[in-house]
Amino acid sequence: MAEDRAEWEGKVFVSEPVSRLPPLATTSCIIEDRGNASPFAIRATSYCVPCEGQTALLSHLPLGALVSPLAGQNTGKKSLPMCTEAECVVGCGWCGASMCPAMGWQDCGQRFYCPFCGKLSEVPWQHYQPTKGVEGVRLDKDKRPELSMGSYEILSSQKGEAAVLLLAIDVSASALRGAHLEFVTQQIHTLLSSLNRTDSETSSDIRVGLMTYDSRIHLYDLSPTLSRPHMLVITEPDDLQLPVREGLLVSLKDCIDSIDSVLQLIPQFSPEFDDSSGVPTELPVKAALAILQALSCPGKLLIFHTAPLIEIGVTQSSSGFFGSNKPKSIFQPSESVVSLAKQCVSQGCGVHLFVLSQQDVGGAWPGHIPYLTGGALHNYSHLQGELDRERFITDLRRTVEAETGYRAELKLFVSKDLRVSGCYGLFVPGPNPGRVAMATLDWRATLAVELTHSRALDETRGVAIQTALSYSTQTGERRTRVHTLILRCSRDLQDAFRHYQAQTLLTFYCKKMYCAVLERPLQELREELQTDVTEALASYRKHCCSASVSSGQLVLPQYLRALPVYINSLRKSEVLLPGLRSSVHQRLQQRCQVLRMDTYSTATHFYPLLLPLPLTVDSSNPPKPEEALRCCSASLEPRGLYLVNAPLILLLWVGTQVPACTLVELFNTSCFSSLPSGETKLPVLENPLSVCVRMLITTLNSQVSNTRKLWVVKQGDSCEEALQRHLVEDKSPNGGASYADFLYHLHVNSVRLLQ
């Protein structure tokens, strides 16, 4: 990673049609599109594809790509060149692939060859332009993004309904007893007032709906013509019939006062329902679907739930169960949940669930529907502490303001001699892996696509991979975002090995294995990972190394040197190797959170950045950021401060011999024993060290999608186990092997395979 940063940090990587290995996902650089999609959008497992299927099998490494359909040209930037549907040169009439630089022009531009189906298509007269030169380049190539760019967008002439915002608040007995409803309703009001004052496209004229629920659904008619909002009670949630349609979704600027009056009254409701038996979170989802279907619009549903969750099926304790061959009964959602998620997908309804109580009921994990619809699950502990309240405020604002695609359909096209054999990610799987439907998604959502040879590839033509995402924007515009990646082919196995990257393979394996836990035993998956890497190393040693390599020498391809440590970390992750220290809920949550991650976040999750912090800071000469250290306990010195940066957690480790002056400047205490331990917030102190560390934490938090807690871990403290789980080169507290032991095991087995 350090070598790659030294070569590419802050520089421009030109993504040309003849692909070359891009910088690592963990390197910050600028991508310039000259006919090939940015690696932020499509990142191939290998940038040189073996021509023969047998050669690909010989490598024992997967052939495929990681796809982030809504990603822009560079991190976080979503503006891509756009053409209207009428102006855009029409793509292949046989297979439906969109126009791209991979198309080959013939007959002076009258026809083009499609690499995805191998057929010729006529060019409509209104889009005809002659070609020039031996290669047959169209004269208008540089003026049209669909002819010259790897990524572009098509704006459809059709426009649908704008997306809406639906709010569902639990008003059961436990919610009204919890004394947090007043805070929640205040924050909702503050957010809606802020949106009402904002002139951005996302929030201008957004339609809003409000409901409350216990065992029944209470809808609110917010029509501006009414003197006050009317409550409409549905007592039969199994047979949802809307009493009215008008007034359930109203423009925010017209209903802000009505919503405010209801929000003020909610904490004063009287409990009408004993929720000791629980309240299903499916209830508000069904009501929201009825509203969205009646008014034919997509949207986001935010559920604020407090009541106990009803158990779905029988669960066992995590002890022993995950070691058995039947973990799928916990990982798999029920048929009713999948059916409801499919309805959300077809309607474009993304569910975001805020669980406001501290619950851990094994089979009643409520996150399946949120994550399968492109939403998320957020857990809080009754919002009693300041840190939980700050997290809630940030999560709420991010959820509402995030730019989102609705009613999305992803189509995958690959060269005619390849086929899409699998697609892995956080979505409801369909019968065809080359077609994926999603309710909502954001620019970070990433899928893994597996490819298989159907016949030998033509080395002169190379390989083309295209993704076409059709989706609706917040305002109802229908767009298609097209990404095309052109790769070269080779008959030499060594070329393929040289064009793999460890981070990409880790992300691919992670998505594939985390999807496979629904069907297969965990031990079988761990063994498969180890076997794949062992056989790949043996194959490289046999076919790509000189005869002078001694049997005791470990040989790794240049860009796969980090693969063993990544794979070992994946094998002993909480999802694949759970111990007794994590609840079932935490494992389910982590599986879904990691499944949606892009390559950068996945690499940082399985190998966190261990950053040494300065002990003193000179205000006149601020320190430069330190290089990350090896992620093992040997890197920690008692006189040091270290920050462990992972996408889901932030740990600050404090050694026993840290100078007292440093403790005073950072924690406002000179005594190590009186330091706060566990979840905490650094005090705001006006000294250079405090400012420097807090700025670093703010910067790191801005790079992740979820709000993280900061944990202070003192050397020798009971909290240190949380740190040990993230020191992935060491032996895991859950029993996973250390990196050194795993590497030795891989080496011995790979040599044994060749004997």
N, C-alpha and C positions, 0 to 999 in steps of 0.2 A: 504494500500500500504506500509506504514511504517512497519507494523508487518510482512508482507511478505518479505520485504527487509531484515529485521533483521534475518529472518529464512534462506533465500536462497542466499542473495547477495554474489557473488563470489564463491559460492559453486557448487558442482556437483549434478545435478538431474539425477538419473538413470531412463531411460525410459524403463521399463520392460514390458513383454507381459501382465501381469496382471496389467492393468493401474491403476494409482492413480492420484489424482488431482495435476497438475503441478504448478510451481510457476506462479505468475501473469505475464502478458506480459510486465509490467513496471518494473519487477525485472531482473537485469542483472545476469545471472547465466550460467553455462556450462551444456549442455545437453549431456548425454552419452547414445547412442543408444544400447539397448540390446534386440531388437526385436520389439520395438514400435517406430513409427515415432516421431520426435521432435515436440513439440508444436509450433515451428516456422513454420513447414510445415502444420500440421493439428492440430487444437485445437477444441475439441468437446464442444458443449454447455453444456452437462452433461457427466461426466466420469462414470456414472452409469445409464444405460438405463432401464426404466421400462419394465418389461416383457410383460405386457398387454397394448394394445393400449388404452384401457379405462383408465388405470392408468396414462398413459402419458397425455391424455386429461384432466384428473382431476387436473394435476399440473398447467395447463394453461400457461406453458412455452414451448418454441419451442424446438424441438428435431432436432439436425443437427450438422454441423461442419463448421469451417472457414478453407479454403484451400488456402495456398500460394504455388502453384505448383513448382516454381523455387527456393523456399527457401532451404537453406542448413541446416546442423545439428545445427549450431549456427548462431547468427545474422551476416549477411554480408559474411559468409563463404560459398562457393558454392561447395567445393570439397567433393564429396561423393564417397564411394567405387563403382568401376565400373567393370562390366564384359562384355565380348563381346557376341554378339547374339548367336554365335555358341557354346560358352562354357556355357551359362546360362541355368539352368534347365528350361525347357519349362513349362509355366503356364497352366491354365485350357483350354482344347480344346473345351469345351462347351460354356462358356460365354466370354472367352477371357481375364479373369483376370490374372495378372502376378503372378509368384511364390512369396510366402511370408511366414513368420513364422506362419500365420493363417491356412495354409493348414495342414490337418491331414493325416499322413502316415499309410497305411495299407498293409497287405500281405507282410511283410518283406521289404517294400519299393518299391513294384512293382506298387502300385496304391496310389493315394492320393485323399482325400475328399476336395472339394472346398466349403468353407462356403458361397460363393457369389451366387452359383446356386444350391448347395446341391447335385451335381453329382460326380461320381468317374471318374478319368482319369487315363489311363495307362501311365507309365513312359517309354519313349523311351530307348532302350537298352544302347545307348551311354551315357545316363545321369543316369543310374541306380547305386544306392548304397544301401547296406543293412541297416536295422535299428537295434537299440539296445534298451534294456530296455522295461519296461511296456508301456511307453508313445510313443514308436516307433520313437525315434529320429534317423535321418540319421547319419551315421558315419562321413560324411564329412560336417556336419552342420557348424562347426566353420570356415571352410575354404571357405565357399560360402556366400557372402553377401545376396543373394536372399533367403537363408534359415535362416539366423541368424539376419538380420538387418531389421529395420522398414523402412529404406530409402536406396535406391541404384540406380545406373544408368545402363542402357543397351546400349552398343554402337552397332549401326546397321552396317551391312556389306555394306549397300548401302550408297553412298555419293552423295549429290546433289551439286548444284552450290553455291559458297560462296556468302554471303550477300554483297550488294553494298551500296554506299553512293551517293545519288542524291541531288543536290543543285538547288533550283529554286529561282531566284531573280526577284522581281517586278521592272520593269524599265518604268512604266507608268509615266505620267507627274507629278503627285503628289510625286512620289518616287524621281524623278530627281530634283524636287524643294526642297525636304526636307533637303538637305545638310548632310544627314547621310549615304548615300550609300558608300562614301569613307571609313568611319569608319567600316561599315559592311564588305566590301570587304577586308579591311586590316585584320580584325579579322579572316575571313575565310582563308585567305592566311596564317596567322600565325599558325592557327590550322592545316591546311593541311601540312605545312612545319614541324610542330612538329610530326605529325603522320608519315611523311616520314622518319624522323630520328629515330623513335621508333622501337625497335625490338620485341615489344610484339606481341602475336598471333592475338590480336584484330585488329591491324593496319597494320601488315606486308602484303604487296602485296594487299591491299584493292583496289577494282575497284571504280572509281569515275566518275560521270556524271554531267554535268552542263547545265542549261537552264536559259534563261531569258524570261520574258513575259510581255505583256500589254493586248491588246485585241487579240494578236496573240502569238504563241509560237515560241521562237527562240532556236533551238537546236544547239549544237556545236560538230563538228567532231574533236576529240582530238587525232586522230591517230598519233603516233610518227613518222610515215613516211612522214607526211605533213610538209612543211616548216613553216606553221603557221596554227592555228585552223580555220576551215571553219564554218561560221554561216549558218544554214539551217532554213528558215522561213516557218512556217505552218500557212497559212492564214485562213484555214477552221477548227477551233478547234472542231466543231461538228462531223466532219468526219476525225478523226486523222489517217493519213497514214504516216508511217515513211519513209522518203526519202532514208535513209540508216540505216544499223544496226551496221556495223563495225565502231568503233571510238566513239560511243555514251557513252560507258562505257570502260574506259581504266585503267590499273593498275596505281596507284598513282605515283609510282616511274618513270613511263614512260611519265606521262602527267603533272607533277607538273609545268614545265615551261610554257606549253600551257595554263593551267588554270590561272597561274599568269598573263600572258599577257592579257587574257580576263578580269580578275578581275580589272586590272589597267584601262582598257578602259571603263568599265561599268559606272562609275560616269561621264564620258564625253559624254555619249549617248545624242542624241537630242530627245526631246519628239515627238513622232509621233502619239499620241493618246490622245484625250481629255477624261480623266477618271472621269469627273464630275458625270456620270451616274453609276460609280462603276466598279470594276473588280471582277468577281467571283473567289473565292479561289479554286473552283473545277477544274478550267482550268489546273493548273500545276499538280494536282492529276491525271487527265485523261491522260496527256502527260507522266507522270512517269509510270503509269500503262501500257501504250502502249510499253514503252521501256522495262520494266521488263517482260512483257508477251512475247515480241518478243525474249528476250534472256533467258527466263525461269529461272529467279533468284529472290530471295527475297531482301529486302533492307530497308533502312531508307530514307525517303524523308524529307528534310528540306526546308521549304518555308519561304522566307523573304518578307512579304507583307506590303504594305504601302497604296495603293489606297483605296478609300471608298468601303465599303462592300455593295453588292447589297442586298436589303431586300428580304427575302423569306417569303411571306405571310404577312398578316396584323397583327400588334401587338397593344396592348393597353398599356397604362401607368401602372406602377406597382401599382399605387394607385387604390384600389378597385378591380382590376383584380384578384389578388391572393386571395382575400377573396371570390371570386365566386367559382362555381363548375366546372370551365373549365380552370384550369391552364395547362392542357396537351398540349394546342395549342402552349404554349411557351416551355415547357419542351421537347416535342416530336420533334425529327428530322423529316424533310420531307421525303417523299418516295424516292425522287431522291438522297438524302443524304444517306439514308440507303442502297439503291442499290449500290451506289459508295463505301460505306464502306464494303459491302459484297464482292465486287470485290477485294478490298485491302486485305481483310482477306484471300481470296482464293489464292492470289498471295504472301502473306507474306510481304505486304508493310505497314510499320509503318509511319504515317504522323506526323511531328512535325512542328507546325506553329508558327512563330515569327511575331506578329503583331507590326509593328514599329511605328504606329501612334496611337494617343489617340482617340479611337472610341467607341461609345456606341449606336449602332443601334439595337433596340429591336429584330426584327425577323431575323437579319442577323448575329446572333452569329455564328462565324466560327469554334467553338470548337467541334462540333459533330463528324466530320470525324476523327480529331486527336485522340480524346479520345476513340472512338470506334475501333481504330486500334492499341491501345497500345501506342500511342504517347501522346502529350500534347500541350497545347496552352500557349504561353508566350506573355504577353502584356507589351509594353513600350510606353513612351511618347516622340516620335521622337528622343530618345536617346540624348537629349540635356544635361541632367545633368550627373555628374560623377557617381552618384549612379546607374542610369539606365544603364550606359555603363558597370559598373562593373558587374551588374546582367546579362547583355547580354553575356558578356565574359564567366562568370561561367556557365550559362545555356547552351550556345553553346558547351562548352567543355564537360560538363556532358552528354549532349544528344548524342554526337558522341562517347564518350568513354565508355558509360554504356554497361555492358555485357547484351546481349539480346538474347532471344529465338525467332526464326522466324517460320512461318507456323506451329503454335502450335495447337494441338488437345488434349483436356483433356477428359479422360474417367473416369467416377465415378462408382465404384462398391460398393455395400453394401450387408450385409447378406441377405439371400434369404427371410427372413420374414419381411424385410423392403424394402422400395422403395424410390427413389429420387423423391420428389414431387415438388421441386423448386430449382432453382439456380439463385443467385442474384449477380450482379457485373457489371463491365464496359466492356461489350462485346455485339456483335450483337446476340440477342437470337435466338435459333433455335427451331425446333419442339420437341426435346428431351432434357429435363433438365439434363440428365445424360451424354450428349455429348456437349462439348463447343469448338467452333473453334475460334482462335484468330490469328490476323496478327502477332503481336509481344507482348512480355511481358518481364518484368524484375523480379528480385527476390522479390520485394515488392508487386507485384500485388496479391490481395487477393479476393477470392470469398466466398460467403456464400451458403451452401448447406442445404436444408431442407429435413428432412426424415420423413416418415410416416409408421406406422405399417400396414402390409398387413395381418398378423396373429400373434399369440402369439410367443414370443421368447423362445428359450431353455436356461434356466438359466445356464446350465452346459457348453454350447458352447460359450456364450457371443456374442458380436457383433463385426464385422470387417468392417472397412471402408477403401477402397483403391482408390487412385488417380493415374492414369497413364498418364503422360504428354509426348506426342511425339512432338519433336521440332527439328529444325535445329540450329546449332551454327553459329557463324560468318564465320567460315571457311567451312561450308557446311556439317559438320558431322551431321548425323541423330542419335538422342539419344532418349531414353525413360526414364524419371525419375519417379520412383515408390515410393509412400509413403503409408504405411499401418498402421492403428491405430486399436488396439484391445481393446475393452471396456468390462467391466463386466456388467451383468444384475442383476436386483433385483426385487422382487415382492413388496418390501416395498417402498412406495412413499417418505418416509423420506430420504431414501438413495439417491434418485434422487435429491432432494432439496439440500442435503449436497454436491453434486458434481457439482453444477452450480457455475459459476463465473460471477460477475457483468460486468466486462470488455468484456467478450466473448459475453454475451447477448446483451450488448450495440452495439457491432460491428455487430452482426447478425441483430438486429432490424434496425440499421441504413441502412444496405445494402438492406434489404427487403423494408423498407419504401421509401428510395430514388429511388428504382426502381418502386415502386407503384405510385409515383407522375405522371408517364406517363399516368396513367389510372384513378386514383381516386381523389376525392376532398381532399384538404389538411386538412380541418376541420375533415373529416371522419377519416383520418389517425391519427391525433392527439388524437381523441377520442378513437380509437382502441388501441393505445399505453397505454393510461390511464386505459382503461378497462382491458387489459391483465394483467397489473401489479396489479391492484386492486384485480382481481379474483385470481391471484397467491398468494397474501398475505392472502386473505380470506381462500384459500385452505390449505395453510401451517398452518394457525391458527386453522383450523377445524380438520385437519387430523394428524398433527405432533406436536401439543403442548399439554401440560398437562392441566387438567381441572382447575388448580389453577390460570391460567392467568386471570387477571381482564380485564374487557371490556375497561378500559382506557389505558391499557398497549399496546404499539406498539411492535409487534413481527416480527422480520426479520430473515431469515436463515443466518448463520454465514458469508458465502461468498457473500451474496446478500445485505449486509448492505448499499453498495454504489449504488445499483440499482435505487432507487428513484431519487437521484440527477443526475445520468446519464440520465435516461429517461426524466426527466424534462428538462435537457439541450438539448436533442435531439428534444423534442416537440417544444421548442422555438428557434430552430436553424433557420438561415436565409432561409433555403430551405423550411422548414415546416411552419414557422411563420414569413413571411417577413413583415417588416414595410415599412416605406417610406424612409429609410435611405440608402438602398442598391439598386443599379441598377439591372435591369433584367440580364444583362451580369454577374454581380458579383454573383448572385444566381446560374445561370447556371454553371459558372466556379466552384463555391464551391461544387455544387452537384457532379460534375465529379471528382474533386480532392479528395473529401472525400470517394467516392465510391470505389476508387482503394486502399485506405489505409489498412494497416494491423492493428492488434488489438492494438499494442502499440500506433501507431499514432492516431487511432480513439479515444482511451481513453484519450490521451493528448489533442486532438482537442476539445472534449466535456467537459473536465475538465482540463484546462491548469494548468501547474505548476507555482505557485506563489512563486518565490524564493527571499528571503530577501538578499540584498547585504551588505557587510561590509562598514562602513563609513571610516575606516582607515585600512591599512594593514602594518604589520611589515614584512619587507623583510627577516628577519632572522627566522620568524616563520609564514609561510603562513597559512591563515585560512582554516579550513575544510569546505567543502560545507554544507550550511545550509539545514535543512529539509524544504520541501515545506509547505506553509501555506494553511489554508482554503481559497478557492477562493471566497472571499467576501470583501466588502469595509471595514468591521470591522477589517480586518487583516492589513490594511494600516495605518501607523502612519505618521504624518506630518514630523517627524525627520528622516524618513527612505527612502531608495532607494530599489525598488523592480523590479524584472525582470519577466514579464509574458511570459512564454515559451509555444507556441502552434505551431503545425506543419506548419501553414500557415502564422504566424506573430510572431514578437518578439517586446514586448513593454517594455520600461524602464520608470517606474513611479518615479518622483522626488517630494518629499514632500516640502512644503513651508518653513519648519524649518530645512532643511538639512544644516549642518555647512558650512560656506563659504570656509573653507580649503578643504572640500570634493569636493565642486564644482570646485575649482581651480585644484585639482589633477585629476579630471575626465573630466571636460569640458573646462578647461583653462579660466574660468571666475569666479569671486567671487560673482556676482550679479544674484540672482534668476530670475529677470525679463528679463535679457538679454540672458537667456539660449535659445538655439534653440528648436523649438517645431515642432513636426511632423517627417516626414522621414528625417533621418540624419545619420551621420557616426561619431563615437567617434574619437576625435583627438588622434593621436599617441603621447603619453607623456611618458617620461621615469621616472615613479614613480611607486612604488609597487601597488597602488590601480588601476591605469590605466591599468597596465600590467595584473593584476589579473582579472579585469572585461572583458577586451578584449579577454583574453584566454578562459574565461568561455563562451563568446558569440561564439567564433570560435568552441569550443567543441560542443556546442548545435547545431550550424549550420551544423556540420559534420554529425549529427544524422538524418537529414531530407533530403528528396529527391529533394526538390526544393529550389531555392535561395530566402531567405527571406529579407525583408526590416526591418531595425531597426527603430522603432518609439519612440521618446522621448515624454512622456506625462507629462506635469507639472500639479501639483495639482491645480484645479480650472480653468484650461485652456479649451478652446473649444474642443481641441483634446481628452478630457477626456472621451467623449462618446465612442470612440474606445475601451477604457479600460473597460467601463461599460458592453459592450457586452460580454466580456470574464470573468467577475466576475459572474460566472454562478449560484452562490447561491443566488444572489440578483435578484430583479425584473428586467426584461430585458427592455431596452429602447424601444423595439418593442412591449412591452405589455405582455410578458410571465411572469408567476407567479414566485415568489421567491421559493427557495427550502423549506423553512419552511411552506409556505402556501400549496405547493403541497403535502408535506408529511402529513400535517394535513388532507388535502382533501382525500388522499389515505387511511389513517387510518380510518376516519369516514365512508367512503364508504365501506371499507372491513368489518368493524364491522356490518354495516347496512345489508350487503349481508347475514350475518349469522343469523340475527334476524328473 
